[in-house]
Amino acid sequence: MAGEDGYGRYSRQRDLARLGEEAEASGNYRAAAKAYKKSRLYAVENRTRANLLLREAECYVQKGSLYDAFEAYKSLLESFPLYTPYDRVIPRLRQVAGDLEQGKGSRFGFRNRTKAIEVYELVLDETPVGSGLMQDSLSLGGLLTETDRPAEAIVVYREALKRFPGDPLASQVRLELGRLLTEDARRGDGDGLVARQAVRELKAFVQANPDDAKRGDAEYLLALIDQRRADALFDLARFYLRPAHRREPAARRYLNDVIRDYPGTTAAAEADVLLASLGPAPVTPEEPLGPETPPAVAATPVPTAPPTPAKAKGPERRLLDGWLPGGPADEGSPRQPRTVQERDRVGKWLLPLGDLNDLKAGGGSQ
């Protein structure tokens, strides 16, 4: 029974595929695509399913149903990559993207750039290597720029340069990337990182294409970046010349930077005029550098710790080595030993244990 069911399924799939071929041969692409789709439902092997899905997609292209063709090719690339003939599918997808961009297949001729972007993204995502992918990146980046998505275009160009650095179209991608980075830097570039990236890409294009017709575009963008940088420095100089923030040395430094680093800009000419109006820079007196030494400063004496008193026995232990409880004796006079007086015999002093025994033996008085 299972064998009969299997044979009946195969027979049904073969009959539907034959109907699709007959409809395709007669130019009825809609009926052919429908027959191939039904035949695919009865197919057992993935190779057969992939082949029928490919024929269905090509019928959609012939009929002009670009959206259905895109969905069929997308399903083929995602579901049956091992059985996909990329040499046939990728050119078809590029054709679909171009037709969508030009408005073909639309009843009123409307251009669908958004759908064309999806087609190019599918091509780049599903085909890691292959000829023509750099051109696909250029086309995708151009569509993203036209649809006000420059940030995504920058990502596409950078990824293309990373994947295909040796492609002949790499320099063209650098030019387009430099153009977008220049515009991005104009909208806001706090530390100048985006402008430096733009300069790097544009200079790489100029060096790789000295005779290219678009070399003038790159040089114009480089000059534009220099002008913006010079304007920023000139604005800083004028800021430090305002009465509320006046710091003339800083202003002079910025003006000199503009003149030195960006000589061909209008800001450099304005900086030259403004610097001349400030007059000569004030001369700051410098301290003489010679063998002369500064006058000697009276040294402040630092008291030294008292020497350790010599070990003594008996009542002689009560002699203090010239150091009173309030501090050391006068350093200008020799130390004078003194004996413990009656007023010093208070509970504040901690005398050695041997002294106390001596006092008891002598009757407690001195």
C-alpha atoms as one frame of an Amber mdcrd trajectory, in Angstrom:
protein
   0.000   0.000   0.000   2.826   2.321   0.866   4.462   1.499  -2.437   1.284
   2.289  -4.341   0.905   5.602  -2.489   4.501   6.496  -3.274   4.082   5.650
  -6.935   0.812   7.585  -7.136   2.471  10.639  -5.594   5.346  10.453  -8.021
   2.924  10.034 -10.932   0.934  13.059  -9.828   4.055  15.185  -9.490   5.267
  14.156 -12.946   1.941  14.900 -14.599   1.758  18.383 -13.060   5.332  19.119
 -14.104   4.470  18.091 -17.668   1.483  20.452 -17.634   3.764  23.248 -16.486
   6.184  22.599 -19.314   3.398  22.654 -21.885   1.997  25.928 -20.498   5.445
  27.490 -20.417   6.131  26.462 -24.000   2.861  28.085 -25.124   3.700  31.344
 -23.295   1.107  30.924 -20.555   3.565  31.662 -17.738   0.928  32.169 -15.107
  -0.527  28.690 -15.621   2.965  27.224 -15.836   4.015  28.751 -12.514   0.836
  27.456 -10.915   1.444  23.923 -12.239   5.076  23.915 -11.051   3.973  25.053
  -7.603   1.449  22.199  -7.315   3.949  19.699  -8.636   6.435  20.750  -5.979
   3.946  19.765  -3.255   4.111  16.132  -4.428   7.900  16.009  -4.809   9.870
  13.784  -2.447  13.483  14.792  -3.056  14.895  18.228  -2.294  16.668  18.325
  -5.637  13.330  17.951  -7.438  11.701  20.571  -5.216  14.515  23.017  -5.886
  14.290  22.494  -9.634  10.521  23.028  -9.675  10.841  26.161  -7.486  13.443
  27.568  -9.855  11.209  27.006 -12.874   8.312  28.610 -11.017  10.414  31.710
 -10.247  11.537  32.034 -13.863   7.944  31.877 -15.028   7.119  34.755 -12.688
   9.956  36.748 -14.227   8.702  36.049 -17.730   5.192  37.033 -16.720   6.416
  40.250 -15.075   5.325  39.292 -11.553   8.461  40.667  -9.944   7.267  40.385
  -6.357   6.313  36.715  -6.782   9.625  36.068  -8.519  11.568  37.637  -5.665
   9.744  35.539  -3.064  10.335  32.351  -5.076  14.068  33.053  -5.506  14.368
  33.976  -1.839  12.756  30.690  -0.798  15.080  28.815  -3.161  18.248  30.414
  -1.740  17.196  29.974   1.856  15.637  26.493   1.685  17.752  24.715  -0.961
  21.193  26.360  -1.087  22.902  23.086  -2.046  20.721  22.671  -5.127  20.631
  26.313  -6.226  22.372  27.169  -9.531  23.803  30.544  -8.478  25.012  31.303
 -11.991  21.347  31.426 -13.060  19.709  32.800  -9.926  21.970  35.772  -9.161
  21.695  37.365 -12.639  17.926  36.937 -12.463  17.796  38.643  -9.090  19.845
  41.547 -10.429  17.405  41.813 -13.299  14.495  41.858 -10.842  16.177  44.580
  -8.762  16.823  46.718 -11.834  13.232  46.316 -13.055  11.864  47.266  -9.634
  14.086  50.328  -9.533  12.960  51.441 -12.987   9.277  50.785 -12.323   8.852
  47.805 -14.622   6.171  45.323 -13.677   4.124  48.023 -11.994   0.719  48.906
 -13.353   1.386  52.628 -13.173   5.149  52.490 -13.588   5.967  53.352  -9.980
   9.553  52.768  -8.958   9.941  50.589  -5.889  13.415  51.325  -4.553  12.598
  49.757  -1.190  11.921  46.378  -2.771  14.985  46.713  -4.969  17.054  47.260
  -1.823  15.674  43.998  -0.410  16.721  42.171  -3.570  20.293  43.478  -3.443
  20.514  42.685   0.267  19.425  39.121  -0.478  22.113  38.794  -3.143  24.856
  40.050  -0.832  23.692  37.983   2.128  23.264  34.679   0.317  26.333  34.837
  -1.939  29.527  35.292   0.093  31.779  35.188  -2.996  31.298  35.740  -6.661
  31.870  38.196  -9.450  29.758  41.304  -9.598  29.128  41.577  -5.856  31.087
  44.834  -5.606  28.823  46.299  -8.260  25.861  45.036  -6.261  27.239  46.867
  -3.227  27.542  50.062  -5.255  23.982  49.684  -6.506  22.651  48.948  -3.030
  24.533  51.885  -1.509  23.189  54.204  -4.196  19.609  53.110  -3.543  20.036
  53.552   0.201  21.392  57.055  -0.357  18.503  57.965  -2.641  16.016  56.767
  -0.019  17.574  58.942   2.729  19.370  56.054   4.451  23.006  57.169   4.213
  24.047  55.522   7.474  23.088  52.116   6.056  24.898  52.914   2.815  28.083
  53.650   4.771  27.824  50.224   6.400  27.339  48.553   3.004  30.378  50.304
   1.494  32.599  49.467   4.450  31.535  45.833   4.349  32.230  45.698   0.603
  35.752  47.084   1.078  36.325  44.575   3.853  35.152  41.614   1.773  36.599
  42.608  -1.626  39.559  44.952  -1.054  41.252  43.934  -4.311  38.229  44.377
  -6.567  38.706  46.829  -9.468  35.669  48.766  -8.263  37.051  49.188  -4.737
  38.317  52.697  -5.496  34.869  53.744  -6.705  33.418  52.454  -3.456  36.004
  54.522  -1.562  34.928  57.632  -3.428  31.269  57.081  -2.589  32.156  56.276
   1.016  34.247  59.435   1.269  31.371  61.460  -0.151  28.929  60.132   2.448
  31.409  60.591   5.305  32.015  64.190   4.240  28.302  64.886   4.395  28.009
  63.068   7.708  30.830  65.163   9.186  28.998  68.339   8.178  25.986  67.369
  10.278  28.081  66.870  13.401  31.607  65.671  14.105  32.709  66.602  17.600
  36.237  65.167  17.655  36.778  65.190  13.884  36.861  61.388  13.573  34.392
  61.206  10.679  36.250  63.920   8.755  39.535  62.060   9.178  37.925  58.879
   7.869  36.596  60.769   4.854  40.043  62.223   4.123  41.595  58.757   4.302
  39.139  57.265   1.796  39.332  60.220  -0.604  43.114  60.306  -0.591  43.187
  56.563  -1.248  40.958  57.110  -4.288  43.157  59.936  -5.624  46.334  57.901
  -5.217  44.839  54.825  -6.902  43.236  56.785  -9.769  45.455  59.695 -10.789
  43.859  59.918 -14.251  40.262  59.153 -13.292  37.585  61.579 -14.457  36.196
  61.691 -10.916  39.504  62.789  -9.413  38.230  66.364  -9.424  35.269  65.337
  -7.257  37.586  63.828  -4.679  39.870  66.879  -4.643  36.857  69.151  -4.233
  35.676  67.132  -1.223  39.149  67.265   0.313  39.245  71.036  -0.112  35.782
  71.273   1.424  36.928  69.353   4.503  39.983  71.634   4.846  37.742  74.687
   4.645  35.492  73.364   7.401  38.453  72.610   9.637  39.920  76.061   9.029
  36.572  77.708   9.772  36.347  75.817  13.059  39.794  77.009  14.172  39.056
  80.579  13.060  35.823  80.569  15.063  37.766  79.450  18.135  40.215  82.315
  17.657  37.427  84.867  17.460  35.808  83.334  20.527  38.951  83.957  22.580
  39.068  87.557  21.385  35.675  88.408  22.864  35.800  90.600  25.965  34.082
  88.008  28.143  36.474  85.211  27.140  39.547  87.132  26.059  42.690  85.029
  25.940  44.833  86.620  23.301  47.670  84.040  23.390  45.206  81.241  22.663
  43.594  83.270  19.864  46.984  83.937  18.283  47.822  80.257  18.437  44.613
  79.265  16.614  45.128  81.966  13.985  48.656  80.763  13.320  47.371  77.171
  13.033  44.874  78.225  10.373  47.518  80.078   8.371  50.044  77.250   8.626
  47.812  74.177   8.101  45.190  75.486   5.651  46.924  78.127   3.516  44.579
  77.946   0.557  41.333  78.570   2.413  39.385  81.778   2.872  39.668  81.318
   6.629  43.463  81.506   6.290  43.203  84.875   4.536  40.837  86.187   7.203
  43.114  84.867   9.941  46.068  86.690   8.400  44.162  89.976   8.428  42.920
  89.492  11.977  46.367  88.553  13.235  47.853  91.660  11.670  45.210  93.812
  13.351  46.292  92.504  16.758  49.781  93.876  16.280  52.980  92.222  17.366
  52.739  89.684  20.123  53.831  90.987  23.535  57.282  89.859  24.599  57.292
  88.012  27.882  60.472  88.706  29.910  62.436  85.591  30.557  64.375  84.839
  33.724  68.197  84.951  33.243  69.780  81.585  32.841  73.411  81.661  34.107
  75.770  80.511  36.787  74.228  82.851  39.317  72.612  81.097  42.196  69.645
  82.493  44.117  70.374  84.132  47.503  70.779  81.703  50.316  67.792  81.182
  52.507  68.323  81.041  56.230  68.049  77.471  57.293  65.556  76.622  59.970
  67.165  74.476  62.625  65.581  71.119  63.047  65.776  69.778  66.586  67.385
  66.435  66.905  66.273  63.715  69.196  68.050  63.740  72.588  70.803  61.198
  73.035  70.026  58.168  75.031  71.091  58.860  78.602  73.816  56.687  80.039
  72.723  53.977  82.343  73.148  54.977  86.008  72.488  53.420  89.355  71.033
  54.743  92.571  70.035  58.349  93.000  72.061  59.388  89.954  69.275  57.941
  87.774  67.142  60.902  88.772  69.276  63.305  86.739  67.575  64.404  83.544
  69.664  64.977  80.482  68.718  68.594  80.041  65.319  67.821  78.416  62.289
  69.167  80.202  58.714  67.963  79.790  57.913  71.062  77.698  60.623  70.520
  75.109  64.417  70.577  74.650  66.651  73.094  76.323  67.935  76.190  74.585
  70.107  74.982  71.713  72.386  77.991  72.037  73.564  76.986  75.531  75.054
  73.761  76.768  72.799  71.288  78.368  72.632  71.584  82.151  71.619  68.547
  84.140  69.173  69.132  86.914  67.844  67.033  89.749  64.238  66.289  90.353
  62.807  68.983  92.624  60.021  68.661  95.129  57.511  70.200  92.707  58.316
  67.538  90.169  57.341  64.712  92.475  53.779  64.412  91.245  51.751  61.614
  89.796  52.440  62.806  86.238  55.942  61.335  86.174  56.680  57.684  85.664
  60.010  57.043  87.392  61.967  53.808  87.026  61.178  51.138  89.518  64.730
  51.225  90.857  64.380  54.911  91.802  61.291  54.236  93.845  63.122  51.586
  95.826  65.961  54.004  96.481  63.567  56.639  97.717  61.976  54.199 100.142
  65.385  53.173 101.438  66.392  56.790 102.045  63.343  57.576 104.117  61.180
  59.069 101.377  62.831  62.534 101.391  65.632  64.184  99.540
